[in-house]
């Protein structure tokens, strides 16, 4: 029976990045992924834009990935926040803080390609396509049952890492519960061609229906993430592309000139999912298996990537000391170390949603005064920028 030190279930960006981070440690690492490379490349999910905080760019540089990605990435040099129909707005310029940028926007497809090509060149074992069909925890390892090409296989690992998304089967089998807050909202996602160049500005515009983000992409193009209550989202999706463009133009305004949709508009339901624990015996959770966030602050993937690096650094110390990678003390330390970051980012994202939900006139006045004050207070700007950069 094949034995591993670490078995990562879920070959998305979080799982594959963890495998890269662990490879230099001399551990026997395997990555289990349910879809083939061809299916992954063809997936529409590869078109989604990821806003990488500055801290995430630093992580990909550390993993040796960024040099293969940067030419496809677009820097965010200014963040423009506004409240539709009100006077409040704030602008954050990276140059004012002595920075070149706040981070970069890149499509998931370009990042996935770089991560997977790097993985092929290193001592990472890919078990693909395969799904985990059972787990049995024992004293010193976990026995894992896999189904691959209609055949059952068994292997053992000292640590299993759940990187298998918001509906994580590993989390469920481990008996880890979750908190769920259904926002009753849907995100409409598409690329938008702009008449006026974006000049590397990321726009966050709060509206009566929910936040509208326009993230800069290469050329005169932006990634649109437009949030609506579900009933309104269904109504918009029933319109023609031309009518959707008219709605978008009315909502966003003319700062980027005339807007034109490129391709189809995709939709995703929005909810907050947070695991009640980040570990069980010989099991650790990272990425969306641990938390799914509202996209309003663009921090979900960045938070998951920090999970990955926190776990890999603890494992590095454990290996240097000749310890067990699945030791309960290590997993407890991982969970405790991630708690503050999770609380801050989830609180920040949730707070923005509550703050900009359609409200009474006094609350609308208060938040617009707050945005205006933020635009004139350097210390407050610095704090807000640090949240945006995932620092």
C-alpha positions, 0 to 999 in steps of 0.5 A: 500500500502506498504511503505518503507524508501529506495527501492534499485533496483538491487540486485547485489553486490552494491545494496545488500551491500547498504542494509546491510549498511543501516540495522542498521539505523532502516529504512525500506529497500527493495531490488528489484531483477529481478533474483531468487537466483537459477538463480544468483548462476547458472550465469556465471557472478559469475565466474568473478574475482574481484580485491578488493582494500584494501579500499574495504576489509576494507568496507567488514570488516565493514559490517561484511562480510570479515570474511566469504570471506577471506579464499576464497580470494587471497592477492595481495602482488606485482604489476608488470607492464610491456610493451611487447617488451620494456624495461620499467617495474615497481614493487610495493611491499606492504612490501616496503610501510609497508603493508601486501597487496594491496588488494585481488582477490576473485570470485564474487560468493564467495562474493555474497554468503556472502553478501546475506546470511548476508542479510537474517539474517537481517531486509531486505525485498527481493522482488524477482524475480521482475522488476520495470515497472514504477515510479511516483515521488510525493512530499514526496515519489515515487510510484513504480510499480512492476511486480512479478510472472506476477502480478502487485504490487505497493509500495511507498518509500521516496528514490529509489536507482538505483543499476540496472547496466549500462543499468539502467532503473531507470536512464533512467526513471529519465531522467538522460543522460550519456556520453559513450566512446566506446573503440571498445575493447573486454575483454577476460576472463578466469582462467589460470593454471600456471606451476610456482606459482604466489607468490601473484603477480598481473601482468599488461602487456601492449601489442600491442593489449591492456592490459593483466592482470593476477590476482592471485587466490588460488593455481597455478591459475590466472584470465586472463583479456585480452583486444583486439580490437573487430576484433582481439578478434573475431579472437582469439575466433574462435581459438581452446583452444590450439591455444589460449593458444599459443597466450597467452603464446607468449603475456605474456611470461614465468614468470609463466611457461607454461600456460593452460586455464581452462574452456571456454574463455568469452568475454565482450565489453568495454566502458566507461559509466558515468551518467551526474548526480548522482541523480534526485528527490528522486532517487540516482545512485550507482555502474554501474548505475552511471559508468562503467569503463575499467577493465585496473586498476581494479577499477570499482567495488571498485568505486561503493562500495565507492558510496554505503558507501558514500550514507549510511553514509549521510543517517545515519546522516540524520536519526540521525537528524530525516530528510527525506532520500530522501531530495534533499539537501542530494542527492546534497551532495552525488553527490558533495562528489563523484565527485572528486573520480569519476574524479580521478579514471576515469581519471586514468583508461582512462589515462592508456589506452591512455598511452599504446595504440600502438603509435609512437616510441617517445611516446613508449620511453617516457612511458618506461622511465616513467615506469623505473623512477617509479620503482626507485622513492619511492614517485611516487610508493606510489602515484601509489599504492594509486591509485591501493588500491583505497585510 
